[in-house]
Amino acid sequence: MIKVSTSIQINRDPSTVFHFIADPENNPKWQSGMKSCQWSSRKPNWLGSIYVQQANFLGKEIESTFEIVEFKGGQMIKGRSISGTFPITFTRIVEGAATGCQVTAIIEGDPKGVFKIAKPLMTWMVKHSIEKDYQKLKELMEQKKEEI
């Protein structure tokens, strides 16, 4: 099992940040390797909602389907893959006040096949990738409102 986490301070109101990161259609704007994300269930009913994403990871095209399994409006969203090559669960937590917030991400996965053999390397790669993604999120969210 791989488990990595990261936290970052974002100088933006928590509700705006949460709304942005809770909608997977925004993922390609801030997550490297992400090509597209689309709701496949009714746009979003949150708990139980499903979306499909296409990404590029280690030079491979990967399609995964995710289900939202926990949702606390404005605070936390948790999803798990229900199909794809790399079973994964993500949790995104936003805490803060009107002038800024702390965003925490927790990623857990159970690599299979070749990925399982390279678990230590995979853990490092996932951690490195997530830290870069959340730095990009910070930069994007701290831009002027009309630019997002």
Backbone as a ProteinNet text record, in pm:
[ID]
protein_1_A
[PRIMARY]
MIKVSTSIQINRDPSTVFHFIADPENNPKWQSGMKSCQWSSRKPNWLGSIYVQQANFLGKEIESTFEIVEFKGGQMIKGRSISGTFPITFTRIVEGAATGCQVTAIIEGDPKGVFKIAKPLMTWMVKHSIEKDYQKLKELMEQKKEEI
[TERTIARY]
84.6	0	88.6	56.3	124.2	33.6	91.3	15.9	107.4	64.2	140.9	45.8	101.7	20.1	104.8	34.8	99.6	0.2	51.7	-31.7	31.2	-55.1	-5.9	-99.6	-42.7	-119.8	-152.6	-280.4	-323.9	-391.2	-347.5	-401.9	-525.4	-631.2	-759.8	-865.2	-988.5	-1091.4	-1118.5	-1141	-1156.4	-1270.9	-1381.8	-1494.5	-1460.7	-1387.5	-1347.1	-1251.6	-1154.8	-1056.9	-1127.9	-1215.5	-1284.6	-1369.4	-1445.8	-1532	-1449	-1330.9	-1244	-1189	-1134.9	-1071.8	-1172.7	-1296.5	-1398.6	-1458.3	-1437.6	-1491.3	-1380.7	-1387.2	-1279.9	-1261.4	-1361.6	-1344.4	-1234.5	-1197.6	-1086.6	-950.6	-946.5	-819.8	-714.8	-750.7	-647.7	-581.6	-647	-590.9	-475	-468.3	-364.9	-292.8	-336.5	-271.1	-193.7	-64.3	19.4	-21.3	-12	-45.2	-193.9	-276.1	-420.7	-464	-531.8	-576.7	-721.4	-808.6	-948.4	-1017	-1120	-1206.4	-1348.5	-1439.1	-1578.2	-1669.1	-1773.8	-1875	-1944	-1961	-2038.4	-2173.7	-2187.4	-2318	-2369.9	-2488.8	-2544	-2444.1	-2419.2	-2319.1	-2363.4	-2268.1	-2249.3	-2363.8	-2390.5	-2480.8	-2394	-2264.9	-2156.5	-2153.1	-2207.9	-2194.5	-2251.4	-2164.4	-2204	-2183.9	-2148.5	-2124.1	-2001.5	-2000.2	-1893.4	-1837.1	-1704	-1640.4	-1531.4	-1498.6	-1396.9	-1284.5	-1162	-1048.2	-952.4	-890.9	-784.9	-657.1	-552.2	-425.6	-310.2	-194.9	-72	17.4	58	143.3	252.4	376.3	493	486.6	440.5	435.3	320	231	116.7	-12.7	-102.6	-236.4	-317.4	-378.5	-454.7	-593.8	-695.2	-831.3	-878.7	-931.6	-980.2	-1117.9	-1198.3	-1329.5	-1327.9	-1378	-1378.9	-1520.8	-1543.2	-1670.3	-1642.5	-1726.4	-1714.8	-1778.3	-1696.1	-1743.4	-1766.1	-1711.4	-1738.4	-1737.8	-1825.7	-1833.3	-1886.6	-1810.6	-1853.8	-1836.4	-1947.3	-1945.3	-1855.4	-1767.3	-1676.6	-1555.6	-1548.1	-1440.4	-1362.5	-1431.8	-1361.7	-1434.5	-1353.7	-1405.4	-1312.5	-1373.1	-1294.1	-1350.4	-1260	-1301.4	-1213.8	-1266.8	-1188.2	-1209.1	-1102.9	-1114.7	-1198.1	-1286.4	-1367.8	-1331.9	-1245.2	-1185.8	-1057.4	-965	-837.6	-724	-604	-487.8	-422.5	-456.1	-389.3	-494.7	-540.8	-643	-594.5	-675.5	-633.5	-752.4	-723.6	-820.7	-757	-832.5	-781.6	-874.4	-815.8	-890.9	-833.4	-920.4	-879.4	-954.9	-877.7	-934.5	-896.3	-994	-969.7	-1014.5	-921.6	-950.9	-897.4	-972.3	-918.9	-1023.3	-978.1	-1061	-1073.8	-1141.8	-1171.4	-1047.3	-936.1	-817.1	-721.5	-742.9	-651.6	-692.8	-631.1	-668.1	-551.6	-563.2	-469.2	-537.7	-471.3	-525.1	-436.6	-499.2	-426.8	-478.2	-385	-419.7	-361	-440.6	-394.7	-427	-325.4	-340.8	-298.2	-386.4	-356.2	-379.8	-289.5	-304.4	-242.9	-286.5	-236.2	-189.7	-63.8	-15.5	-20.6	-43.9	-51.8	57.8	87.4	179.4	315.7	361.9	492.9	502.3	391.8	392.1	418.3	370.9	389.8	537.4	606.5	748.4	828	785.5	857.3	793.9	736.9	663.1	742.8	868.3	941.3	957.7	987.7	1000.1	864.6	759	624.5	583.7	616.1	582.1	649.6	778.5	851.9	793.4	762.8	709.1	572.5	486.4	353.7	368.3	451.3	472.6	524.5	624.6	683.2	578.6	501.2	398.8	290.8	246.6	141.3	191.3	313.1	366.8	373.6	413.9	416.7	276	181.3	43.3	-14.9	9.1	-48.4	22.2	146.6	214.1	150.6	119.9	53.4	-86.5	-157.6	-288.9	-278	-179.5	-157.9	-138.7	-50.9	-23.8	-149.9	-224.6	-346.8	-451.8	-471	-574	-538.5	-410.7	-370.9	-365.6	-393.4	-405.2	-529.7	-543.2	-663.9	-785.9	-896.9	-1018	-1061.8	-1053.5	-1101.9	-1013.7	-894.8	-804	-831.1	-907.6	-929	-1040.7
-118.2	0	123.7	217.5	346.7	448.4	532.9	642.5	763.6	870.6	994.9	1109.3	1215.6	1333.8	1458.9	1568.2	1698.1	1802.6	1914.4	2028	2155.2	2251.4	2378.7	2490.2	2605.1	2723.6	2799.6	2833.8	2909.7	3037.4	3149	3279.3	3310.8	3240.3	3255.1	3198.8	3249	3201.7	3052.8	2981	2835.2	2787.7	2861.6	2813.8	2814.5	2914.3	2919.6	2805.2	2782.8	2675.9	2540.7	2518.7	2390.2	2366.3	2465.5	2450.9	2412.7	2471.5	2444	2301.8	2259.1	2126.1	2012.8	2044	1939.8	1903	1987.4	1959.5	1898.1	1768.9	1703.9	1760.8	1828.8	1889.7	1996.6	2043.9	2139.4	2070.8	1940.2	1869.8	1894.9	1894.8	1918.8	2056.9	2150.3	2284.5	2289.2	2189.6	2197.1	2065.9	1955.7	1827.1	1784.2	1765	1725.2	1586.6	1568.3	1440.1	1418.5	1506.1	1491.6	1548.7	1466.2	1511.4	1559.5	1484.3	1525.9	1455.1	1519	1462.1	1505.9	1409.8	1440.4	1359.9	1426.6	1356.1	1255.9	1134.9	1035.9	1012.6	1064.5	1064.5	1207.9	1228.5	1363.3	1456.3	1573	1664.2	1715.3	1729.8	1640.4	1639.4	1523.2	1499.4	1463	1481.2	1452.2	1308.5	1277.9	1142.3	1042.9	954.4	856.4	901.5	1028.1	1077	1008.3	995.4	923.1	1010.4	1006.5	1073.8	985.6	1014.7	940.7	1037	990.7	1075.5	1001.1	1077	1026.8	1098.8	1022.1	1079	1006.7	1066.2	1005.5	986.6	863	833.5	738.4	779.1	700.5	664	759.6	739.1	653.7	616.1	532.2	611.2	588.4	645.2	561.6	629	559.3	620.7	536.2	582.8	520.8	604.3	558.2	617.4	543.3	590.1	603.5	717	745	767.5	726.3	750.7	835.8	935.7	1017.3	938	905.2	818.6	893.1	1013.3	1099	1242.6	1322.6	1463.1	1545.1	1644.9	1743.1	1878.3	1933.7	2057.6	2164.9	2217.1	2323.1	2276.9	2148.5	2101.7	1982	1879.2	1755.1	1679.5	1623	1534.3	1413.4	1295.8	1172.8	1090.6	1040.9	957.6	834.3	732.3	610.5	563.8	506	452.1	325	312.3	191.6	113.7	173.6	101.8	173.5	99.4	157	64	101.9	15	31.1	135.6	165.2	203.7	109.6	142.5	253.7	356.2	473.1	535.4	594.8	674.1	809.4	915.3	1049	1116.8	1197.1	1281.1	1421	1519.9	1660.5	1733.2	1802.9	1872.2	2019	2107.4	2251.9	2308.4	2378.9	2440.2	2581.6	2675.3	2810.2	2916.5	3040.1	3158	3232.3	3344.6	3418.6	3459.9	3478.9	3529.8	3421.3	3298.7	3193.4	3059.5	2954.7	2821.8	2724.9	2617.2	2505.5	2395.4	2348	2238.8	2116.8	2008.2	1883.6	1777.8	1702.4	1591.2	1463.6	1359.1	1226.7	1130.6	1063.8	969.8	831.9	734.8	596.5	508.9	415.9	328.4	193.1	99.5	-36.7	-78.7	-49.8	-80.3	-229.4	-257.5	-395.6	-419.2	-544.5	-582.6	-517.2	-460.6	-394.8	-282.3	-209.7	-99.1	-148	-268.2	-322.6	-352.1	-402.6	-432.3	-306.3	-195.2	-68.4	21.5	-38	37.4	153.2	136.4	250.2	365.1	330.6	432.8	497.1	417.3	469.2	566	532.4	621.2	755.9	754.9	879.5	957.5	888.2	956	1017.8	946.8	999.3	1121.8	1113.4	1226.2	1348	1327	1436.6	1499.1	1417	1465.4	1545.2	1494.9	1562.9	1698	1702.6	1829.2	1932.6	1891.2	1982.9	2027.8	1934.5	1968.3	2070.1	2050.5	2141.9	2277.2	2282.3	2410.8	2483.4	2409.4	2468.8	2517.2	2438.9	2480.3	2612.4	2622.9	2746.3	2865.4	2849.3	2958.9	2996.9	2898.9	2923.7	2994.2	2946.5	3002.6	3142.9	3174.4	3306.4	3411	3370.2	3466.6	3550.4	3651.5	3732.3	3645.5	3676	3594.7	3573.8	3676.8	3663.5	3576	3540.1	3456.1	3307.3	3270.2	3127.4	3071.6
0	0	0	-85	-90.3	-22.4	62.4	121.8	127.1	60.6	61.9	91	147.7	174.3	155.6	134.8	124.6	171.6	218.7	258.3	204.6	173.1	122.8	167.2	197.8	234.7	107	88.5	-28.4	19.6	-32.4	5.9	-77.9	-46.4	-113.9	-20.5	-31.1	61.3	40.2	150.4	143.6	54.3	48.9	-31.2	-179.9	-226.1	-366.6	-398.6	-310.9	-331.6	-331.3	-234.1	-226.6	-350.6	-390.1	-508.2	-630.2	-644.5	-758.4	-754.1	-639.5	-633.3	-620.8	-583.2	-571.4	-706.9	-807.3	-940.2	-1026.2	-1056	-1131.4	-1271.7	-1325.4	-1457.4	-1455.6	-1335.1	-1322.1	-1311.5	-1288.1	-1266.4	-1374.9	-1504.1	-1605.4	-1595.5	-1528.9	-1514	-1415	-1323.6	-1220.2	-1192.8	-1249.7	-1226.5	-1350.9	-1334.6	-1447.5	-1497.8	-1625.6	-1685.7	-1707.8	-1651.5	-1664.1	-1798.5	-1877.5	-2009.2	-2005.7	-1939.3	-1930.1	-1814	-1764.4	-1659.9	-1692.6	-1688.2	-1716.1	-1624.8	-1578.6	-1501.2	-1591.2	-1543.2	-1618.7	-1552.6	-1431.3	-1366	-1376.8	-1329.4	-1329.2	-1262.7	-1322.5	-1268.9	-1135	-1050.5	-938.6	-840.3	-798.1	-687.6	-567.6	-582.7	-490.4	-443.3	-331.2	-278.9	-379.9	-427	-526.4	-669.9	-691.1	-827.2	-885.7	-1017.2	-1086.7	-1197.5	-1212.5	-1324.8	-1383.1	-1509	-1582.2	-1616.1	-1597.3	-1631.6	-1724.4	-1812.9	-1898.3	-1857.5	-1837.7	-1793.3	-1861.3	-1849	-1897.1	-1775.5	-1749	-1634.3	-1678.2	-1657.5	-1697.8	-1846.6	-1926.8	-2070.7	-2119.3	-2028.8	-2066.8	-2053.8	-2147.6	-2139.9	-2040.1	-1945.7	-1841.9	-1832.5	-1835.1	-1811.6	-1680.8	-1594	-1463.7	-1438.8	-1366.5	-1325	-1173.3	-1124.6	-981.3	-931.9	-807.6	-739.1	-615.6	-593.4	-472.4	-358.1	-256.1	-147.7	-16.3	-4.5	112	64.9	122.6	83.2	199.9	240.8	340.4	274.1	228	150.2	208.8	126.7	167	245.8	281.6	368.8	316.7	267.6	234.6	124.4	33.6	-68.6	-76.5	-87.5	-96.8	-211	-293.6	-405.6	-414.3	-480.3	-500.6	-643.4	-698.2	-833.6	-828.7	-925.7	-935.4	-1061.8	-1144.2	-1256.5	-1295.5	-1352.5	-1393.5	-1356.7	-1396.8	-1376.9	-1241	-1169.4	-1043.5	-940.8	-856.5	-756.4	-663.9	-649.1	-572.3	-500.3	-385.4	-310.7	-283.3	-304	-272.7	-173.5	-87.4	4.6	-5.8	-21.7	-26.5	82.7	167.6	282.8	273.9	294.1	292.1	426	494	623.4	622.9	680.2	688.1	711.3	692.9	712.8	580	582	459.6	381.2	447.6	378.4	330.6	370.8	327.4	383.9	329.6	375.6	360.7	433.3	425.9	345.8	241.2	160.4	183	220.8	245.2	149.7	94.3	6.1	63.2	62.3	104.3	-10.1	-58.1	-168.6	-120.2	-139.3	-102.4	-224.6	-245.6	-360.5	-335.7	-414.5	-405	-543.6	-574.7	-709.4	-740.5	-866.5	-914.2	-1018.4	-1044.4	-1151.6	-1138.7	-1249.5	-1255.5	-1153.5	-1134.9	-1039.9	-897.2	-863.2	-728.6	-701	-802.7	-788.2	-756.8	-814.7	-799.8	-693.4	-589.8	-488.2	-426.8	-384	-327.6	-427.6	-550.6	-654.2	-681.7	-685.6	-708.4	-598.3	-473.8	-362.4	-380.9	-413.5	-434.9	-551.7	-662.4	-780.2	-752.6	-682.6	-649.6	-558.8	-457.3	-365.4	-441.6	-524.4	-602.4	-695.1	-761.7	-853.7	-780.6	-666.3	-590	-537.9	-489.2	-440.1	-551.9	-671.7	-786.9	-823.8	-823.4	-858.1	-760.1	-632.2	-533.5	-533.6	-572.7	-592	-711.3	-816.6	-932.7	-894.2	-811.9	-763.3	-687.9	-599.7	-522.5	-615.8	-713	-806.9	-884.1	-928.9	-1003.8	-917.4	-796.1	-708.5	-659	-651.9	-602.7	-713.8	-837.6	-947.1	-926.9	-1008.8	-1004.5	-1034.6	-970.7	-982.8	-1127.5	-1208.8	-1346.1	-1433.4	-1387	-1465.2	-1446	-1347.2	-1317.3	-1402.2
[MASK]
++++++++++++++++++++++++++++++++++++++++++++++++++++++++++++++++++++++++++++++++++++++++++++++++++++++++++++++++++++++++++++++++++++++++++++++++++++

